[in-house]
Amino acid sequence: MPHATLRFCGGFATLPQNSTPHAAQVNAALSIYGESVPNINYEERAIAFIDVLGFSALVNSSVTSDKKFLELQGIVSILESVIPRLDSGVNKNVPAELIPKYLQVSDCIILSAPLTTKLEGWPNYDGLEIVMMRVSQLTHLFLEAGYLLQGGIDVGLTWHGEANIVGPAYQAAATLEKDGINPCILLTESANNHRAVHYAHTSRLSIEFDGSSMVNGLHGAYIQNRDLAEEDVYSNYRAIVAENISLLSGRPQKKWLWFQSYLENEISTAYPWLKKNA
């Protein structure tokens, strides 16, 4: 896909004249910032766009309710600390460039990782798998706190800078989150095709459920509370889900009802010895 290339002239970045319909306007803006302008380089990456459900309603309620204000403080604290916490648990031998990069805006978490690598010693590395692992970790952590996640994952051309992310794959992931109905992280067709070629038959990290290809956010390997036995973790999840269903109505309740069906499906598949939920 052809695109205009930045060049540096007189100490600041510019676009070649007439390279785009807005070259003059862009160059005027670029001259203000000088050499701090990033040089966008697209690369094949796996991207996840994730949203915490119920956050907007909580923010609105926090203006008039002290209880909701304290709850908002709690979830914001989780949002600000969760990725650094997970990163700190990554093996020190893993190259930094293979650990998913992230950006956070309010309750939205954006993750991306190189789809492949030429680094020696990592022949089995797959960026989509790494991003899905991180998504599963986040699903467990937020569910423990009483929140569901919704989002999308795509693979393709993306540039992920220190403070911004752009690219068709990022846009596809964000669109999938926006258009999603159920509280899960869906895979685009491109991501699902990549999954099918590389490891569809060897991993339950992604599954087909209710007619959709999605990350298996409840995968037992990524439970974050290791102080409890797995059966106790899932029993707690059942209680959290049941409580939210009893307290909510309308669309939010439907989200939790759908998640309850997914939770029971995962338990019956991976832990068939657990007593069926009453």
C-alpha atoms as an extended CHARMM CRD file, in Angstrom:
* protein
*
       278  EXT
         1         1  MET       CA              0.0000000000        0.0000000000        0.0000000000  PROA      1               0.0000000000
         2         2  PRO       CA              1.6430000000        3.2990000000       -1.0580000000  PROA      2               0.0000000000
         3         3  HSD       CA              2.0880000000        5.9540000000        1.5790000000  PROA      3               0.0000000000
         4         4  ALA       CA              3.8810000000        9.2730000000        1.9680000000  PROA      4               0.0000000000
         5         5  THR       CA              7.2610000000        9.0920000000        3.6790000000  PROA      5               0.0000000000
         6         6  LEU       CA              8.4750000000       11.6800000000        6.1620000000  PROA      6               0.0000000000
         7         7  ARG       CA             11.7590000000       13.3810000000        5.3520000000  PROA      7               0.0000000000
         8         8  PHE       CA             13.7590000000       15.6590000000        7.6090000000  PROA      8               0.0000000000
         9         9  CYS       CA             14.6190000000       19.0590000000        6.2140000000  PROA      9               0.0000000000
        10        10  GLY       CA             15.9120000000       22.0840000000        8.0570000000  PROA      10              0.0000000000
        11        11  GLY       CA             15.6490000000       20.3490000000       11.4140000000  PROA      11              0.0000000000
        12        12  PHE       CA             12.0820000000       19.1190000000       11.1710000000  PROA      12              0.0000000000
        13        13  ALA       CA             10.0720000000       16.4290000000        9.4350000000  PROA      13              0.0000000000
        14        14  THR       CA              8.1750000000       17.1970000000        6.2500000000  PROA      14              0.0000000000
        15        15  LEU       CA              6.0740000000       15.4250000000        3.6520000000  PROA      15              0.0000000000
        16        16  PRO       CA              7.0800000000       15.7590000000       -0.0160000000  PROA      16              0.0000000000
        17        17  GLN       CA              5.0350000000       18.4990000000       -1.6690000000  PROA      17              0.0000000000
        18        18  ASN       CA              1.8400000000       17.2120000000       -3.3240000000  PROA      18              0.0000000000
        19        19  SER       CA              2.3990000000       13.7460000000       -1.7830000000  PROA      19              0.0000000000
        20        20  THR       CA             -1.0540000000       13.9640000000       -0.1840000000  PROA      20              0.0000000000
        21        21  PRO       CA             -3.9710000000       16.3670000000       -0.6730000000  PROA      21              0.0000000000
        22        22  HSD       CA             -3.1450000000       17.8960000000        2.7100000000  PROA      22              0.0000000000
        23        23  ALA       CA              0.6710000000       17.9910000000        2.4600000000  PROA      23              0.0000000000
        24        24  ALA       CA              0.9040000000       21.7380000000        3.0470000000  PROA      24              0.0000000000
        25        25  GLN       CA             -1.2720000000       21.6540000000        6.1470000000  PROA      25              0.0000000000
        26        26  VAL       CA              0.5540000000       18.6110000000        7.5190000000  PROA      26              0.0000000000
        27        27  ASN       CA              3.9630000000       20.2210000000        6.9590000000  PROA      27              0.0000000000
        28        28  ALA       CA              2.8320000000       23.3640000000        8.7570000000  PROA      28              0.0000000000
        29        29  ALA       CA              1.8440000000       21.2720000000       11.7520000000  PROA      29              0.0000000000
        30        30  LEU       CA              5.0370000000       19.2110000000       11.6370000000  PROA      30              0.0000000000
        31        31  SER       CA              7.2100000000       22.3140000000       11.6970000000  PROA      31              0.0000000000
        32        32  ILE       CA              5.8360000000       23.1680000000       15.1210000000  PROA      32              0.0000000000
        33        33  TYR       CA              7.0910000000       19.9290000000       16.6620000000  PROA      33              0.0000000000
        34        34  GLY       CA             10.3940000000       19.4940000000       14.8730000000  PROA      34              0.0000000000
        35        35  GLU       CA             12.2930000000       16.2330000000       15.1880000000  PROA      35              0.0000000000
        36        36  SER       CA              9.9780000000       14.9040000000       17.9140000000  PROA      36              0.0000000000
        37        37  VAL       CA              7.6180000000       13.7290000000       15.1820000000  PROA      37              0.0000000000
        38        38  PRO       CA              7.5540000000        9.9020000000       15.1840000000  PROA      38              0.0000000000
        39        39  ASN       CA              8.4870000000        8.0260000000       12.0450000000  PROA      39              0.0000000000
        40        40  ILE       CA              5.6200000000        5.5810000000       11.5650000000  PROA      40              0.0000000000
        41        41  ASN       CA              6.7580000000        2.1170000000       10.5210000000  PROA      41              0.0000000000
        42        42  TYR       CA              4.0400000000       -0.4440000000        9.9880000000  PROA      42              0.0000000000
        43        43  GLU       CA              4.7810000000       -4.0220000000       11.0130000000  PROA      43              0.0000000000
        44        44  GLU       CA              2.7630000000       -7.2090000000       11.3720000000  PROA      44              0.0000000000
        45        45  ARG       CA              1.4180000000       -7.2610000000       14.9260000000  PROA      45              0.0000000000
        46        46  ALA       CA             -1.3250000000       -8.8870000000       16.9730000000  PROA      46              0.0000000000
        47        47  ILE       CA             -3.5640000000       -6.2330000000       18.5430000000  PROA      47              0.0000000000
        48        48  ALA       CA             -6.2250000000       -6.4080000000       21.2470000000  PROA      48              0.0000000000
        49        49  PHE       CA             -8.6710000000       -3.6230000000       22.0430000000  PROA      49              0.0000000000
        50        50  ILE       CA            -10.3740000000       -4.2170000000       25.4000000000  PROA      50              0.0000000000
        51        51  ASP       CA            -13.1100000000       -2.3500000000       27.2460000000  PROA      51              0.0000000000
        52        52  VAL       CA            -14.2470000000       -2.7750000000       30.8770000000  PROA      52              0.0000000000
        53        53  LEU       CA            -18.0220000000       -3.1100000000       30.8420000000  PROA      53              0.0000000000
        54        54  GLY       CA            -20.0600000000       -0.9380000000       33.1880000000  PROA      54              0.0000000000
        55        55  PHE       CA            -17.3140000000        1.6390000000       33.6180000000  PROA      55              0.0000000000
        56        56  SER       CA            -19.1900000000        4.5810000000       32.0760000000  PROA      56              0.0000000000
        57        57  ALA       CA            -22.2270000000        3.9910000000       34.2790000000  PROA      57              0.0000000000
        58        58  LEU       CA            -19.9580000000        3.7700000000       37.3190000000  PROA      58              0.0000000000
        59        59  VAL       CA            -18.3030000000        7.0940000000       36.4410000000  PROA      59              0.0000000000
        60        60  ASN       CA            -21.6910000000        8.7950000000       36.1220000000  PROA      60              0.0000000000
        61        61  SER       CA            -22.8850000000        7.3530000000       39.4330000000  PROA      61              0.0000000000
        62        62  SER       CA            -19.6720000000        8.3310000000       41.2250000000  PROA      62              0.0000000000
        63        63  VAL       CA            -20.6050000000       12.0070000000       41.0010000000  PROA      63              0.0000000000
        64        64  THR       CA            -23.5120000000       11.5930000000       43.4340000000  PROA      64              0.0000000000
        65        65  SER       CA            -22.6710000000        8.4070000000       45.3560000000  PROA      65              0.0000000000
        66        66  ASP       CA            -19.7960000000        8.0440000000       47.8130000000  PROA      66              0.0000000000
        67        67  LYS       CA            -20.0310000000        4.2570000000       47.5130000000  PROA      67              0.0000000000
        68        68  LYS       CA            -19.7300000000        4.3890000000       43.7400000000  PROA      68              0.0000000000
        69        69  PHE       CA            -16.9020000000        6.9060000000       44.0250000000  PROA      69              0.0000000000
        70        70  LEU       CA            -14.9100000000        4.4680000000       46.1730000000  PROA      70              0.0000000000
        71        71  GLU       CA            -15.6870000000        1.6890000000       43.7080000000  PROA      71              0.0000000000
        72        72  LEU       CA            -14.4370000000        3.8830000000       40.8750000000  PROA      72              0.0000000000
        73        73  GLN       CA            -11.2090000000        4.5470000000       42.7450000000  PROA      73              0.0000000000
        74        74  GLY       CA            -10.7450000000        0.8060000000       43.1360000000  PROA      74              0.0000000000
        75        75  ILE       CA            -11.2440000000       -0.0780000000       39.4850000000  PROA      75              0.0000000000
        76        76  VAL       CA             -9.0340000000        2.8120000000       38.3280000000  PROA      76              0.0000000000
        77        77  SER       CA             -6.3200000000        1.5320000000       40.6510000000  PROA      77              0.0000000000
        78        78  ILE       CA             -6.6070000000       -1.8990000000       39.0270000000  PROA      78              0.0000000000
        79        79  LEU       CA             -6.5180000000       -0.3920000000       35.5440000000  PROA      79              0.0000000000
        80        80  GLU       CA             -3.3680000000        1.5850000000       36.2860000000  PROA      80              0.0000000000
        81        81  SER       CA             -1.4760000000       -1.2680000000       37.9550000000  PROA      81              0.0000000000
        82        82  VAL       CA             -2.6050000000       -4.4500000000       36.2230000000  PROA      82              0.0000000000
        83        83  ILE       CA             -0.3030000000       -4.4410000000       33.1860000000  PROA      83              0.0000000000
        84        84  PRO       CA              2.8640000000       -3.4660000000       35.0960000000  PROA      84              0.0000000000
        85        85  ARG       CA              2.0070000000       -6.1750000000       37.6090000000  PROA      85              0.0000000000
        86        86  LEU       CA              1.6530000000       -8.8030000000       34.8900000000  PROA      86              0.0000000000
        87        87  ASP       CA              4.8140000000       -7.5910000000       33.1550000000  PROA      87              0.0000000000
        88        88  SER       CA              6.7740000000       -7.9920000000       36.3940000000  PROA      88              0.0000000000
        89        89  GLY       CA              5.9290000000      -11.6860000000       36.3960000000  PROA      89              0.0000000000
        90        90  VAL       CA              7.3540000000      -12.3390000000       32.9280000000  PROA      90              0.0000000000
        91        91  ASN       CA             10.5220000000      -14.4470000000       32.8500000000  PROA      91              0.0000000000
        92        92  LYS       CA             13.5840000000      -12.1860000000       32.7560000000  PROA      92              0.0000000000
        93        93  ASN       CA             14.9480000000      -14.1310000000       29.7710000000  PROA      93              0.0000000000
        94        94  VAL       CA             12.0900000000      -12.9550000000       27.5530000000  PROA      94              0.0000000000
        95        95  PRO       CA             13.2820000000      -10.0940000000       25.2820000000  PROA      95              0.0000000000
        96        96  ALA       CA             11.4900000000       -6.8340000000       26.0520000000  PROA      96              0.0000000000
        97        97  GLU       CA             10.2880000000       -6.4660000000       22.4570000000  PROA      97              0.0000000000
        98        98  LEU       CA              8.3030000000       -9.7200000000       22.7430000000  PROA      98              0.0000000000
        99        99  ILE       CA              6.3770000000       -8.5910000000       25.8270000000  PROA      99              0.0000000000
       100       100  PRO       CA              3.0820000000       -7.0050000000       24.7300000000  PROA      100             0.0000000000
       101       101  LYS       CA              3.1800000000       -3.2170000000       24.5910000000  PROA      101             0.0000000000
       102       102  TYR       CA              0.1690000000       -1.4280000000       25.9710000000  PROA      102             0.0000000000
       103       103  LEU       CA             -1.6930000000        1.8460000000       26.0240000000  PROA      103             0.0000000000
       104       104  GLN       CA             -4.5260000000        2.7680000000       28.3610000000  PROA      104             0.0000000000
       105       105  VAL       CA             -7.2210000000        5.4080000000       27.9580000000  PROA      105             0.0000000000
       106       106  SER       CA             -9.8030000000        5.5160000000       30.7550000000  PROA      106             0.0000000000
       107       107  ASP       CA            -11.1960000000        1.9500000000       30.8620000000  PROA      107             0.0000000000
       108       108  CYS       CA             -9.7780000000        0.8970000000       27.4850000000  PROA      108             0.0000000000
       109       109  ILE       CA             -6.6630000000       -1.2750000000       27.3520000000  PROA      109             0.0000000000
       110       110  ILE       CA             -4.8190000000       -1.6690000000       24.0520000000  PROA      110             0.0000000000
       111       111  LEU       CA             -2.2480000000       -4.4450000000       23.6820000000  PROA      111             0.0000000000
       112       112  SER       CA              0.0010000000       -5.4190000000       20.8020000000  PROA      112             0.0000000000
       113       113  ALA       CA              2.9670000000       -7.6620000000       20.1080000000  PROA      113             0.0000000000
       114       114  PRO       CA              5.0220000000       -8.5210000000       17.0080000000  PROA      114             0.0000000000
       115       115  LEU       CA              3.2930000000      -11.3220000000       15.1610000000  PROA      115             0.0000000000
       116       116  THR       CA              6.5990000000      -13.1090000000       14.5100000000  PROA      116             0.0000000000
       117       117  THR       CA             10.2480000000      -12.6570000000       15.4600000000  PROA      117             0.0000000000
       118       118  LYS       CA             13.6370000000      -13.3980000000       13.9270000000  PROA      118             0.0000000000
       119       119  LEU       CA             15.3480000000      -13.4060000000       17.3060000000  PROA      119             0.0000000000
       120       120  GLU       CA             17.4200000000      -16.5070000000       17.9580000000  PROA      120             0.0000000000
       121       121  GLY       CA             16.0760000000      -18.8970000000       20.5400000000  PROA      121             0.0000000000
       122       122  TRP       CA             12.3830000000      -18.1680000000       19.9360000000  PROA      122             0.0000000000
       123       123  PRO       CA             11.3560000000      -20.4360000000       17.0540000000  PROA      123             0.0000000000
       124       124  ASN       CA              7.8850000000      -21.0970000000       18.4860000000  PROA      124             0.0000000000
       125       125  TYR       CA              7.0320000000      -17.5020000000       19.3110000000  PROA      125             0.0000000000
       126       126  ASP       CA              3.6270000000      -16.3390000000       18.0720000000  PROA      126             0.0000000000
       127       127  GLY       CA              2.4020000000      -12.8370000000       18.8350000000  PROA      127             0.0000000000
       128       128  LEU       CA             -1.2820000000      -13.7100000000       18.6240000000  PROA      128             0.0000000000
       129       129  GLU       CA             -0.8640000000      -16.4350000000       21.2060000000  PROA      129             0.0000000000
       130       130  ILE       CA              1.0480000000      -14.0560000000       23.5020000000  PROA      130             0.0000000000
       131       131  VAL       CA             -1.6650000000      -11.3850000000       23.2630000000  PROA      131             0.0000000000
       132       132  MET       CA             -4.3970000000      -13.9470000000       23.9210000000  PROA      132             0.0000000000
       133       133  MET       CA             -2.5120000000      -15.1940000000       27.0040000000  PROA      133             0.0000000000
       134       134  ARG       CA             -2.4320000000      -11.6380000000       28.3390000000  PROA      134             0.0000000000
       135       135  VAL       CA             -6.1460000000      -11.2040000000       27.5820000000  PROA      135             0.0000000000
       136       136  SER       CA             -6.9440000000      -14.3710000000       29.5320000000  PROA      136             0.0000000000
       137       137  GLN       CA             -4.9310000000      -13.0880000000       32.4990000000  PROA      137             0.0000000000
       138       138  LEU       CA             -6.8820000000       -9.8280000000       32.3820000000  PROA      138             0.0000000000
       139       139  THR       CA            -10.2200000000      -11.6490000000       32.1500000000  PROA      139             0.0000000000
       140       140  HSD       CA             -9.4610000000      -13.5430000000       35.3610000000  PROA      140             0.0000000000
       141       141  LEU       CA             -8.2400000000      -10.4530000000       37.2020000000  PROA      141             0.0000000000
       142       142  PHE       CA            -11.1980000000       -8.2590000000       36.3170000000  PROA      142             0.0000000000
       143       143  LEU       CA            -13.7360000000      -11.0250000000       36.9510000000  PROA      143             0.0000000000
       144       144  GLU       CA            -12.3280000000      -11.4050000000       40.4750000000  PROA      144             0.0000000000
       145       145  ALA       CA            -13.0660000000       -7.6950000000       40.9210000000  PROA      145             0.0000000000
       146       146  GLY       CA            -16.5900000000       -8.1440000000       39.5430000000  PROA      146             0.0000000000
       147       147  TYR       CA            -16.1270000000       -6.7990000000       36.0270000000  PROA      147             0.0000000000
       148       148  LEU       CA            -16.4910000000       -8.2500000000       32.5560000000  PROA      148             0.0000000000
       149       149  LEU       CA            -14.3810000000       -7.4220000000       29.5120000000  PROA      149             0.0000000000
       150       150  GLN       CA            -15.4020000000       -6.9900000000       25.8980000000  PROA      150             0.0000000000
       151       151  GLY       CA            -13.1270000000       -6.4980000000       22.9370000000  PROA      151             0.0000000000
       152       152  GLY       CA            -11.5890000000       -7.5820000000       19.6880000000  PROA      152             0.0000000000
       153       153  ILE       CA             -8.2950000000       -8.9490000000       18.3860000000  PROA      153             0.0000000000
       154       154  ASP       CA             -6.8410000000       -8.6270000000       14.9060000000  PROA      154             0.0000000000
       155       155  VAL       CA             -3.5120000000       -9.3460000000       13.2360000000  PROA      155             0.0000000000
       156       156  GLY       CA             -1.9600000000       -7.1430000000       10.5840000000  PROA      156             0.0000000000
       157       157  LEU       CA             -0.1910000000       -3.8840000000        9.8910000000  PROA      157             0.0000000000
       158       158  THR       CA              0.1060000000       -1.6020000000       12.8960000000  PROA      158             0.0000000000
       159       159  TRP       CA              2.5070000000        0.9400000000       14.3380000000  PROA      159             0.0000000000
       160       160  HSD       CA              2.5840000000        1.0050000000       18.1440000000  PROA      160             0.0000000000
       161       161  GLY       CA              4.4990000000        3.9860000000       19.5040000000  PROA      161             0.0000000000
       162       162  GLU       CA              5.0930000000        5.1290000000       23.0480000000  PROA      162             0.0000000000
       163       163  ALA       CA              1.9380000000        7.2160000000       23.2210000000  PROA      163             0.0000000000
       164       164  ASN       CA             -0.1140000000        6.2710000000       20.1730000000  PROA      164             0.0000000000
       165       165  ILE       CA             -1.0990000000        3.3710000000       17.9460000000  PROA      165             0.0000000000
       166       166  VAL       CA             -2.2920000000        3.4560000000       14.3380000000  PROA      166             0.0000000000
       167       167  GLY       CA             -2.9560000000        0.9670000000       11.5930000000  PROA      167             0.0000000000
       168       168  PRO       CA             -5.6620000000       -1.0340000000        9.8560000000  PROA      168             0.0000000000
       169       169  ALA       CA             -5.3550000000       -3.9480000000       12.2930000000  PROA      169             0.0000000000
       170       170  TYR       CA             -5.7840000000       -1.6560000000       15.2890000000  PROA      170             0.0000000000
       171       171  GLN       CA             -8.8860000000       -0.1400000000       13.7020000000  PROA      171             0.0000000000
       172       172  ALA       CA            -10.3150000000       -3.5950000000       12.9990000000  PROA      172             0.0000000000
       173       173  ALA       CA             -9.8190000000       -4.6680000000       16.6200000000  PROA      173             0.0000000000
       174       174  ALA       CA            -11.4370000000       -1.4710000000       17.9160000000  PROA      174             0.0000000000
       175       175  THR       CA            -14.3770000000       -1.8610000000       15.5270000000  PROA      175             0.0000000000
       176       176  LEU       CA            -14.9130000000       -5.4560000000       16.6220000000  PROA      176             0.0000000000
       177       177  GLU       CA            -15.0960000000       -4.3150000000       20.2600000000  PROA      177             0.0000000000
       178       178  LYS       CA            -17.5460000000       -1.5650000000       19.3790000000  PROA      178             0.0000000000
       179       179  ASP       CA            -19.7980000000       -3.8860000000       17.3790000000  PROA      179             0.0000000000
       180       180  GLY       CA            -19.6260000000       -6.7580000000       19.8780000000  PROA      180             0.0000000000
       181       181  ILE       CA            -22.6910000000       -7.8750000000       21.8060000000  PROA      181             0.0000000000
       182       182  ASN       CA            -21.3750000000      -10.3530000000       24.3540000000  PROA      182             0.0000000000
       183       183  PRO       CA            -18.7340000000       -9.9290000000       27.0890000000  PROA      183             0.0000000000
       184       184  CYS       CA            -15.8170000000      -11.6740000000       25.4430000000  PROA      184             0.0000000000
       185       185  ILE       CA            -12.7910000000      -10.8970000000       23.2940000000  PROA      185             0.0000000000
       186       186  LEU       CA            -13.6120000000      -11.8100000000       19.7000000000  PROA      186             0.0000000000
       187       187  LEU       CA            -11.1800000000      -12.7000000000       16.9270000000  PROA      187             0.0000000000
       188       188  THR       CA            -11.4120000000      -11.1070000000       13.5080000000  PROA      188             0.0000000000
       189       189  GLU       CA            -11.4090000000      -13.3520000000       10.4600000000  PROA      189             0.0000000000
       190       190  SER       CA             -7.7020000000      -12.6090000000        9.9360000000  PROA      190             0.0000000000
       191       191  ALA       CA             -6.8460000000      -13.4950000000       13.5260000000  PROA      191             0.0000000000
       192       192  ASN       CA             -8.9360000000      -16.6460000000       13.3710000000  PROA      192             0.0000000000
       193       193  ASN       CA             -7.2680000000      -17.7240000000       10.1170000000  PROA      193             0.0000000000
       194       194  HSD       CA             -3.8370000000      -17.2020000000       11.6950000000  PROA      194             0.0000000000
       195       195  ARG       CA             -4.9250000000      -19.2350000000       14.7090000000  PROA      195             0.0000000000
       196       196  ALA       CA             -6.2480000000      -22.0480000000       12.5080000000  PROA      196             0.0000000000
       197       197  VAL       CA             -2.9710000000      -22.3520000000       10.6100000000  PROA      197             0.0000000000
       198       198  HSD       CA             -0.6240000000      -22.2000000000       13.5870000000  PROA      198             0.0000000000
       199       199  TYR       CA             -2.1570000000      -23.9030000000       16.6060000000  PROA      199             0.0000000000
       200       200  ALA       CA             -5.9080000000      -24.4390000000       16.4280000000  PROA      200             0.0000000000
       201       201  HSD       CA             -5.6170000000      -28.1150000000       17.3300000000  PROA      201             0.0000000000
       202       202  THR       CA             -3.1090000000      -27.7890000000       20.1370000000  PROA      202             0.0000000000
       203       203  SER       CA             -4.4910000000      -25.0220000000       22.3440000000  PROA      203             0.0000000000
       204       204  ARG       CA             -7.7710000000      -24.0860000000       24.0300000000  PROA      204             0.0000000000
       205       205  LEU       CA             -6.5880000000      -20.5220000000       24.4040000000  PROA      205             0.0000000000
       206       206  SER       CA             -9.1160000000      -19.6300000000       21.7320000000  PROA      206             0.0000000000
       207       207  ILE       CA            -12.4150000000      -21.4320000000       21.2480000000  PROA      207             0.0000000000
       208       208  GLU       CA            -15.6120000000      -21.4620000000       19.2600000000  PROA      208             0.0000000000
       209       209  PHE       CA            -18.5840000000      -20.6220000000       21.4730000000  PROA      209             0.0000000000
       210       210  ASP       CA            -22.0870000000      -19.4280000000       20.7010000000  PROA      210             0.0000000000
       211       211  GLY       CA            -21.2120000000      -19.0730000000       17.0260000000  PROA      211             0.0000000000
       212       212  SER       CA            -18.1330000000      -16.9130000000       17.5690000000  PROA      212             0.0000000000
       213       213  SER       CA            -14.3600000000      -17.3030000000       17.5990000000  PROA      213             0.0000000000
       214       214  MET       CA            -13.1400000000      -15.8680000000       20.8930000000  PROA      214             0.0000000000
       215       215  VAL       CA            -10.3340000000      -15.8750000000       23.4100000000  PROA      215             0.0000000000
       216       216  ASN       CA            -10.9330000000      -18.4320000000       26.1390000000  PROA      216             0.0000000000
       217       217  GLY       CA            -10.6130000000      -15.8580000000       28.8820000000  PROA      217             0.0000000000
       218       218  LEU       CA            -11.4420000000      -18.4380000000       31.5620000000  PROA      218             0.0000000000
       219       219  HSD       CA             -8.6010000000      -20.7870000000       30.6020000000  PROA      219             0.0000000000
       220       220  GLY       CA             -7.4090000000      -22.4000000000       33.8310000000  PROA      220             0.0000000000
       221       221  ALA       CA             -3.7250000000      -21.9420000000       33.0350000000  PROA      221             0.0000000000
       222       222  TYR       CA             -4.0740000000      -18.1730000000       33.4600000000  PROA      222             0.0000000000
       223       223  ILE       CA             -5.9170000000      -18.0250000000       36.7890000000  PROA      223             0.0000000000
       224       224  GLN       CA             -4.3060000000      -15.2380000000       38.7950000000  PROA      224             0.0000000000
       225       225  ASN       CA             -5.4030000000      -16.2340000000       42.2990000000  PROA      225             0.0000000000
       226       226  ARG       CA             -3.0680000000      -19.1380000000       43.0300000000  PROA      226             0.0000000000
       227       227  ASP       CA             -3.9180000000      -19.1450000000       46.7400000000  PROA      227             0.0000000000
       228       228  LEU       CA             -7.0420000000      -21.1740000000       45.9540000000  PROA      228             0.0000000000
       229       229  ALA       CA             -7.5740000000      -24.5310000000       44.2760000000  PROA      229             0.0000000000
       230       230  GLU       CA             -8.9690000000      -24.2280000000       40.7600000000  PROA      230             0.0000000000
       231       231  GLU       CA            -12.3560000000      -25.6170000000       41.7700000000  PROA      231             0.0000000000
       232       232  ASP       CA            -12.6200000000      -22.9310000000       44.4710000000  PROA      232             0.0000000000
       233       233  VAL       CA            -11.6980000000      -20.2180000000       41.9620000000  PROA      233             0.0000000000
       234       234  TYR       CA            -14.5000000000      -21.2820000000       39.6400000000  PROA      234             0.0000000000
       235       235  SER       CA            -16.9200000000      -21.5710000000       42.5690000000  PROA      235             0.0000000000
       236       236  ASN       CA            -16.0970000000      -17.9540000000       43.4150000000  PROA      236             0.0000000000
       237       237  TYR       CA            -16.6720000000      -16.9920000000       39.7900000000  PROA      237             0.0000000000
       238       238  ARG       CA            -20.0830000000      -18.6280000000       39.8980000000  PROA      238             0.0000000000
       239       239  ALA       CA            -20.9640000000      -16.5990000000       42.9870000000  PROA      239             0.0000000000
       240       240  ILE       CA            -19.7750000000      -13.3220000000       41.4180000000  PROA      240             0.0000000000
       241       241  VAL       CA            -21.7840000000      -13.9940000000       38.2770000000  PROA      241             0.0000000000
       242       242  ALA       CA            -24.9150000000      -14.9950000000       40.2020000000  PROA      242             0.0000000000
       243       243  GLU       CA            -24.7330000000      -11.8890000000       42.3750000000  PROA      243             0.0000000000
       244       244  ASN       CA            -24.5000000000       -9.5620000000       39.3880000000  PROA      244             0.0000000000
       245       245  ILE       CA            -27.3870000000      -11.3050000000       37.6610000000  PROA      245             0.0000000000
       246       246  SER       CA            -29.5250000000      -10.8220000000       40.7850000000  PROA      246             0.0000000000
       247       247  LEU       CA            -28.6380000000       -7.1370000000       41.1500000000  PROA      247             0.0000000000
       248       248  LEU       CA            -28.8840000000       -6.0270000000       37.5250000000  PROA      248             0.0000000000
       249       249  SER       CA            -31.5860000000       -5.8620000000       34.8770000000  PROA      249             0.0000000000
       250       250  GLY       CA            -31.9220000000       -5.1320000000       31.1930000000  PROA      250             0.0000000000
       251       251  ARG       CA            -28.8510000000       -5.1360000000       28.9640000000  PROA      251             0.0000000000
       252       252  PRO       CA            -26.2560000000       -5.3890000000       31.7760000000  PROA      252             0.0000000000
       253       253  GLN       CA            -28.0350000000       -8.4290000000       33.1980000000  PROA      253             0.0000000000
       254       254  LYS       CA            -28.0880000000      -10.0590000000       29.7480000000  PROA      254             0.0000000000
       255       255  LYS       CA            -24.3140000000       -9.6440000000       29.5600000000  PROA      255             0.0000000000
       256       256  TRP       CA            -23.8790000000      -11.5300000000       32.8300000000  PROA      256             0.0000000000
       257       257  LEU       CA            -26.3960000000      -14.2040000000       31.8070000000  PROA      257             0.0000000000
       258       258  TRP       CA            -24.4110000000      -14.8340000000       28.6370000000  PROA      258             0.0000000000
       259       259  PHE       CA            -21.1810000000      -14.9720000000       30.6350000000  PROA      259             0.0000000000
       260       260  GLN       CA            -22.7950000000      -17.4620000000       32.9950000000  PROA      260             0.0000000000
       261       261  SER       CA            -23.4710000000      -19.7960000000       30.0640000000  PROA      261             0.0000000000
       262       262  TYR       CA            -19.8550000000      -19.4220000000       28.9410000000  PROA      262             0.0000000000
       263       263  LEU       CA            -18.5670000000      -20.0710000000       32.4680000000  PROA      263             0.0000000000
       264       264  GLU       CA            -20.6380000000      -23.2440000000       32.7960000000  PROA      264             0.0000000000
       265       265  ASN       CA            -19.4900000000      -24.3960000000       29.3680000000  PROA      265             0.0000000000
       266       266  GLU       CA            -15.8390000000      -23.9290000000       30.3450000000  PROA      266             0.0000000000
       267       267  ILE       CA            -16.3250000000      -25.7330000000       33.6610000000  PROA      267             0.0000000000
       268       268  SER       CA            -18.0980000000      -28.6820000000       32.0160000000  PROA      268             0.0000000000
       269       269  THR       CA            -15.3520000000      -28.8960000000       29.3760000000  PROA      269             0.0000000000
       270       270  ALA       CA            -12.2200000000      -28.4560000000       31.4870000000  PROA      270             0.0000000000
       271       271  TYR       CA            -13.4860000000      -29.4500000000       34.9390000000  PROA      271             0.0000000000
       272       272  PRO       CA            -16.3020000000      -31.9690000000       34.3910000000  PROA      272             0.0000000000
       273       273  TRP       CA            -15.9530000000      -33.3240000000       37.9420000000  PROA      273             0.0000000000
       274       274  LEU       CA            -17.1930000000      -30.0520000000       39.4550000000  PROA      274             0.0000000000
       275       275  LYS       CA            -20.8110000000      -30.1190000000       40.5350000000  PROA      275             0.0000000000
       276       276  LYS       CA            -23.0750000000      -28.4060000000       38.0450000000  PROA      276             0.0000000000
       277       277  ASN       CA            -24.2090000000      -24.9810000000       39.1260000000  PROA      277             0.0000000000
       278       278  ALA       CA            -27.6300000000      -25.0240000000       40.7490000000  PROA      278             0.0000000000
